[in-house]
Amino acid sequence: MKYPIIIQKDPKSDYGVLVPDLPGCFSAGATIEEAIDNAVEAVLTHAEGLLSDSETVPTPTSITELKKRYREAGNLWALVEVDFSKLSEKMARVNISVPENLLSKIDSYATKTGASRSGMLVNAALEYISNHSEG
């Protein structure tokens, strides 16, 4: 899943990162690249906390929509790719049945996006749950 982030720079500090879709999720870095890398870890940590509290992880909002709410001058926008299959070190192996033609589409999409089959299915499931939860 790709989450929009806002990168801000105060002349006397590192680059600060805000994740608008995850209130309270912040990060920073000495360089823009480091700030983006640290943002991925911050999103994973924040999401793990939400899930451990039995809350859903919000789906990302488009940058176009977020720009309507965050109009401060100097905001630099970026997207961070987050693989939610990395949330827990303890993995559970499951056996599911999927029509072959659908499995082919899943594998093709996962390959195209650089994800594993498992990672893509985990991300898709979390997105579905977030979109269909009674919040």
C-alpha positions as CSV (number, residue, x, y, z in Angstrom):
1,M,0.0,0.0,0.0
2,K,1.3,3.5,-0.8
3,Y,0.8,6.2,1.9
4,P,1.1,9.9,1.2
5,I,3.5,11.7,3.4
6,I,4.3,15.4,4.0
7,I,7.9,16.3,4.3
8,Q,8.6,19.7,6.0
9,K,11.9,21.4,6.7
10,D,12.6,23.9,9.3
11,P,16.0,25.7,8.7
12,K,17.3,24.6,12.1
13,S,16.1,21.0,12.1
14,D,16.0,17.8,10.2
15,Y,13.3,17.0,7.7
16,G,10.1,16.2,9.5
17,V,7.5,13.7,8.2
18,L,3.8,13.7,8.8
19,V,1.5,10.8,7.7
20,P,-1.9,12.4,7.3
21,D,-3.9,9.2,7.1
22,L,-2.4,8.0,10.4
23,P,-2.9,10.7,13.1
24,G,0.0,10.7,15.5
25,C,2.4,9.1,13.1
26,F,5.5,11.2,12.6
27,S,9.1,10.6,11.6
28,A,12.2,12.6,10.6
29,G,15.5,12.3,8.9
30,A,18.7,14.3,8.2
31,T,18.1,14.0,4.5
32,I,14.9,13.7,2.4
33,E,15.9,10.1,1.5
34,E,16.4,9.2,5.2
35,A,13.1,10.9,6.1
36,I,11.3,8.8,3.5
37,D,12.9,5.5,4.7
38,N,12.1,6.4,8.3
39,A,8.5,7.1,7.4
40,V,8.1,3.5,6.1
41,E,9.2,2.2,9.5
42,A,7.0,4.7,11.3
43,V,3.9,3.6,9.3
44,L,4.6,-0.1,10.0
45,T,5.1,0.6,13.8
46,H,1.9,2.7,13.9
47,A,-0.1,0.1,12.0
48,E,1.2,-2.6,14.3
49,G,0.0,-0.6,17.3
50,L,-3.5,-0.1,15.7
51,L,-3.8,-3.8,14.9
52,S,-2.7,-4.9,18.4
53,D,-5.4,-2.6,19.8
54,S,-7.9,-4.4,17.4
55,E,-8.3,-1.2,15.4
56,T,-8.2,-1.1,11.6
57,V,-5.5,0.6,9.6
58,P,-6.9,3.4,7.5
59,T,-6.5,3.1,3.8
60,P,-4.4,5.8,2.1
61,T,-6.1,9.0,0.8
62,S,-5.0,10.5,-2.5
63,I,-2.5,13.3,-2.4
64,T,-5.0,15.4,-4.4
65,E,-7.6,15.1,-1.6
66,L,-5.1,15.6,1.2
67,K,-3.8,18.8,-0.4
68,K,-7.2,20.3,0.1
69,R,-6.7,19.9,3.9
70,Y,-3.0,20.6,4.2
71,R,-2.3,23.8,2.4
72,E,0.8,25.0,4.2
73,A,3.5,26.5,1.9
74,G,6.6,24.4,1.6
75,N,5.0,21.0,2.0
76,L,6.8,18.4,-0.1
77,W,4.6,15.4,-0.9
78,A,5.8,11.8,-1.4
79,L,4.4,8.3,-1.4
80,V,5.9,5.5,0.7
81,E,5.3,1.9,-0.2
82,V,4.5,-0.1,2.9
83,D,4.4,-3.9,2.9
84,F,2.2,-4.9,5.8
85,S,3.3,-8.5,5.6
86,K,6.4,-7.3,7.5
87,L,4.3,-6.4,10.6
88,S,4.9,-9.5,12.6
89,E,7.9,-11.7,12.9
90,K,5.7,-14.6,13.6
91,M,4.2,-15.8,10.4
92,A,1.3,-18.2,10.1
93,R,1.2,-20.5,7.0
94,V,-2.3,-20.8,5.5
95,N,-3.6,-23.0,2.7
96,I,-6.3,-21.3,0.6
97,S,-8.0,-22.4,-2.6
98,V,-8.0,-19.8,-5.5
99,P,-9.1,-20.2,-9.1
100,E,-6.1,-20.6,-11.3
101,N,-6.9,-17.7,-13.5
102,L,-7.2,-15.4,-10.4
103,L,-4.0,-16.7,-9.0
104,S,-2.3,-15.9,-12.3
105,K,-3.6,-12.3,-12.0
106,I,-2.5,-12.0,-8.4
107,D,1.0,-13.2,-9.2
108,S,1.2,-11.0,-12.3
109,Y,0.2,-7.9,-10.2
110,A,2.5,-8.8,-7.4
111,T,5.5,-9.2,-9.8
112,K,4.6,-5.9,-11.5
113,T,4.6,-4.0,-8.2
114,G,7.6,-5.8,-6.7
115,A,5.6,-7.5,-4.0
116,S,5.5,-11.1,-3.0
117,R,2.2,-13.1,-3.4
118,S,1.8,-13.2,0.4
119,G,2.6,-9.5,0.8
120,M,0.2,-8.5,-1.9
121,L,-2.6,-10.6,-0.4
122,V,-1.9,-9.3,3.1
123,N,-2.0,-5.7,1.8
124,A,-5.2,-6.4,-0.1
125,A,-6.9,-8.0,2.9
126,L,-6.0,-5.0,5.2
127,E,-7.2,-2.5,2.6
128,Y,-10.5,-4.5,2.2
129,I,-11.0,-4.6,6.0
130,S,-10.3,-0.9,6.4
131,N,-12.8,0.0,3.6
132,H,-15.5,-2.3,5.0
133,S,-15.2,-1.8,8.7
134,E,-17.9,-0.1,10.7
135,G,-15.7,2.6,12.1
